[in-house]
């Protein structure tokens, strides 16, 4: 039974947070996270302020090995991202569409049918699906684009299984400044 496909796929390189490695980082004096690199209340890596004029901070968190997942970038978001490198977009949001079959092939669907891409995963870059050495887009970092929510979008026309998942990555700090 056909489950459809993405129309214009790219490869989204996503970094999933490594909570254990982040918690084990060198203690940071005066941090909200109990002097580690991880804030247990907000469940995010904390930001470390580099200088008195630093407004955004640097993410202290550690990430797992990058995943390259086929995804379709929503067109309006793609054009906004192109403007970002010139400094024309103060806040950014990228919406990616993932096909369930691609996630299944990569072992990224949990037993309950939800994707194994946790909130606060970081969108590292978007690559050409035919030639991953060609970079299409690199989000401005810091602060970076972090997954704020992922939800099912469609069961398709002929299947009773989930077909598409929508992931929204927003520009934001991944924690609180210390």
C-alpha positions as CSV (number, residue, x, y, z in Angstrom):
1,X,0.0,0.0,0.0
2,X,1.5,3.3,-1.1
3,X,2.1,5.9,1.7
4,X,3.0,8.9,-0.5
5,X,6.2,10.8,-0.4
6,X,7.8,14.2,0.2
7,X,7.5,16.4,-2.9
8,X,10.8,18.4,-2.6
9,X,12.9,16.7,0.0
10,X,16.2,17.9,1.5
11,X,18.3,16.4,4.3
12,X,17.8,18.1,7.6
13,X,20.8,17.6,9.9
14,X,19.4,17.5,13.4
15,X,21.3,17.3,16.7
16,X,19.4,15.5,19.5
17,X,20.3,16.8,23.0
18,X,22.4,14.5,25.2
19,X,21.1,15.0,28.7
20,X,23.6,12.7,30.4
21,X,26.6,14.4,28.8
22,X,25.2,17.8,29.4
23,X,24.6,17.0,33.1
24,X,28.2,15.8,33.4
25,X,29.7,19.0,32.1
26,X,31.9,21.1,34.2
27,X,29.8,22.8,36.9
28,X,28.9,26.4,36.3
29,X,28.9,28.7,39.3
30,X,25.6,30.3,40.0
31,X,23.6,28.5,37.3
32,X,19.9,27.6,37.7
33,X,20.5,24.0,36.8
34,X,22.1,23.1,40.1
35,X,25.6,24.0,38.9
36,X,25.6,21.7,35.8
37,X,25.1,22.4,32.1
38,X,21.5,21.2,32.3
39,X,18.5,23.0,33.8
40,X,16.2,20.3,35.3
41,X,13.3,22.7,35.7
42,X,13.1,23.8,32.1
43,X,14.6,20.5,30.7
44,X,17.1,22.4,28.5
45,X,20.8,23.1,28.4
46,X,21.6,26.4,30.0
47,X,23.2,29.4,28.3
48,X,26.5,30.8,29.5
49,X,27.0,34.5,29.2
50,X,30.3,35.2,27.4
51,X,30.6,39.0,28.1
52,X,28.6,41.8,29.7
53,X,27.3,42.9,26.2
54,X,26.4,39.3,25.2
55,X,22.6,39.3,24.9
56,X,22.1,35.7,23.5
57,X,24.7,33.6,25.3
58,X,26.3,30.3,24.3
59,X,24.6,27.0,24.7
60,X,26.4,24.9,27.2
61,X,24.6,21.7,26.2
62,X,26.0,18.6,24.5
63,X,24.4,16.9,21.5
64,X,24.4,13.4,20.2
65,X,25.8,12.4,16.7
66,X,24.0,14.4,14.0
67,X,21.1,12.7,12.2
68,X,20.4,13.4,8.6
69,X,16.7,13.0,8.0
70,X,14.8,13.5,4.7
71,X,12.5,16.5,5.2
72,X,10.6,19.0,3.2
73,X,11.2,22.7,4.2
74,X,8.0,24.8,4.0
75,X,8.5,27.3,1.2
76,X,7.8,30.5,3.1
77,X,10.2,29.4,5.8
78,X,12.9,28.6,3.2
79,X,12.7,32.1,1.8
80,X,12.9,33.6,5.3
81,X,16.0,31.6,6.1
82,X,17.7,32.8,3.0
83,X,17.2,36.4,4.3
84,X,18.6,35.4,7.7
85,X,22.2,35.3,6.7
86,X,21.9,39.0,5.6
87,X,20.4,39.9,9.0
88,X,17.0,40.7,7.6
89,X,15.0,38.4,9.9
90,X,15.1,39.2,13.6
91,X,13.3,36.0,14.7
92,X,13.2,32.8,12.7
93,X,11.0,29.8,12.5
94,X,11.4,26.8,10.2
95,X,8.8,24.2,9.6
96,X,9.9,20.8,8.4
97,X,7.7,18.0,7.1
98,X,9.0,14.5,7.8
99,X,7.6,11.3,6.2
100,X,6.8,8.5,8.6
101,X,8.4,5.9,6.4
102,X,11.7,7.8,6.4
103,X,11.6,8.0,10.2
104,X,10.8,4.3,10.4
105,X,13.7,3.5,8.1
106,X,16.1,5.4,10.4
107,X,14.6,3.8,13.6
108,X,13.2,7.1,14.7
109,X,9.6,6.0,15.5
110,X,8.9,4.9,19.0
111,X,6.6,2.0,20.0
112,X,3.7,4.4,20.5
113,X,4.0,5.7,16.9
114,X,5.6,9.1,17.8
115,X,8.9,10.3,16.4
116,X,12.0,9.9,18.5
117,X,13.2,13.5,17.9
118,X,13.0,15.2,21.3
119,X,12.0,18.7,21.9
120,X,15.1,21.0,22.1
121,X,16.8,19.1,19.3
122,X,18.8,21.6,17.2
123,X,18.5,22.1,13.5
124,X,22.2,22.2,12.5
125,X,21.8,22.7,8.7
126,X,19.9,21.7,5.6
127,X,21.7,19.7,2.9
128,X,21.0,18.8,-0.7
129,X,19.4,15.3,-0.6
130,X,21.2,14.2,-3.9
131,X,24.6,15.5,-2.7
132,X,24.9,15.9,1.1
133,X,28.2,17.7,0.6
134,X,26.2,20.7,-0.8
135,X,24.8,22.8,2.1
136,X,21.6,24.5,1.2
137,X,21.1,26.5,4.5
138,X,22.8,27.0,7.8
139,X,20.7,28.7,10.5
140,X,22.3,31.5,12.3
141,X,24.0,30.3,15.5
142,X,23.8,31.5,18.2
143,X,21.1,31.2,19.2
144,X,20.2,28.5,16.7
145,X,16.9,26.9,15.8
146,X,15.5,24.4,18.3
147,X,12.5,22.0,18.0
148,X,9.6,23.4,19.9
149,X,7.0,20.9,18.8
150,X,6.4,17.9,16.5
151,X,3.0,16.6,15.7
152,X,1.3,14.2,13.3
153,X,-0.3,15.8,10.3
154,X,-1.8,13.1,8.1
155,X,-2.8,9.5,7.9
156,X,-2.6,9.7,4.1
157,X,-5.3,8.7,1.7
158,X,-4.9,4.9,1.8
159,X,-3.3,4.1,5.1
160,X,-4.4,3.8,8.7
161,X,-0.9,4.6,9.9
162,X,0.6,8.0,10.3
163,X,2.0,9.4,7.2
164,X,3.5,12.9,7.9
165,X,4.9,14.7,10.9
166,X,5.3,18.5,11.2
167,X,8.3,19.7,13.2
168,X,8.6,23.4,14.1
169,X,12.1,24.8,14.9
170,X,12.2,28.3,16.5
171,X,15.0,30.7,17.1
172,X,15.5,30.9,20.8
173,X,17.9,30.4,23.5
174,X,18.0,26.8,24.8
175,X,17.8,27.8,28.4
176,X,18.3,30.6,30.9
177,X,21.3,33.0,30.9
178,X,23.5,32.6,34.0
